Amino acid sequence: MSVVRNLTELGQDSYGRPGLMHMTIAGAVHHGMKEMEVWMQTFAPNSGTPIHRHECEEVFITLKGHGTLYLSRSRELDAPGEPEEFQIYPNATFTIPVDSVHQVRNTNQGEDLQVVVTISRPPMKSFIYKEWSTPHAEAVYEPREWDKEDKLSSASQQCKEPEAEDDVMADIAKLLGRSIEDIVVSDEIR
Ligand SMILES: *[C@@H]1O[C@H](CO)[C@@H](O)[C@H](O)[C@H]1NC(C)=O
């Protein structure tokens, strides 16, 4: 894996969640991160995270778009109850304390909401709440490796590397308006 990587070349996946594009920038499974994991997530209008809690710390940075952070007021009760609402906007940053029930949603119709997320102690072990009134004891454990997809793409990357080079040659050929054979042959002659 290269030291410097281009975000636009990293894999993204919805992980089965409508409106979500998730990218693991540095993760526990694929990148061997032990203490933290860094993601980029893009939420289409009307999509967002489930209502959930986890034992890890979480830091958000909003790159673009607007939305709403819903955060439980207290952990003293049996259920999260009516959350506090905070508007989020480009350059907004916020942290989610350990075990705080929260949800981030794109509540702006016109544009995507894009955030960088850092979590401690990966992989994240989330407990999902159906409603804000769902008792803590009934939140459903969701074990999920958020960089599983990256692991797959890296496993196949090793045997596919020459193909990636061919792709570059094809791009160059296209740019020059010539065939790829032309370019590859003249490269060998040189
Ligand atoms: C975000 O903050 C940085 C640092 O102050 C600033 O350079 C940048 O222009 C800001 N971006 C937006 C969209 O406000």
The ligand as a MOL file (V3000), in Angstrom:
LIG
                    3D

  0  0  0     0  0            999 V3000
M  V30 BEGIN CTAB
M  V30 COUNTS 14 14 0 0 0
M  V30 BEGIN ATOM
M  V30 1 C -13.0090 25.9170 7.2530 0
M  V30 2 O -12.0190 26.3800 8.1560 0
M  V30 3 C -10.7770 26.5930 7.5820 0
M  V30 4 C -9.8310 27.0020 8.7070 0
M  V30 5 O -10.2450 28.1800 9.3380 0
M  V30 6 C -10.8840 27.6550 6.4990 0
M  V30 7 O -9.6490 27.8120 5.8730 0
M  V30 8 C -11.9240 27.2140 5.4680 0
M  V30 9 O -12.1150 28.2170 4.5060 0
M  V30 10 C -13.2370 26.9110 6.1420 0
M  V30 11 N -14.1770 26.3640 5.1740 0
M  V30 12 C -15.4650 26.7090 5.1530 0
M  V30 13 C -16.3130 26.0270 4.1420 0
M  V30 14 O -15.9360 27.5540 5.9090 0
M  V30 END ATOM
M  V30 BEGIN BOND
M  V30 1 1 1 2
M  V30 2 1 1 10
M  V30 3 1 2 3
M  V30 4 1 3 4
M  V30 5 1 3 6
M  V30 6 1 4 5
M  V30 7 1 6 7
M  V30 8 1 6 8
M  V30 9 1 8 9
M  V30 10 1 8 10
M  V30 11 1 10 11
M  V30 12 1 11 12
M  V30 13 1 12 13
M  V30 14 2 12 14
M  V30 END BOND
M  V30 END CTAB
M  END
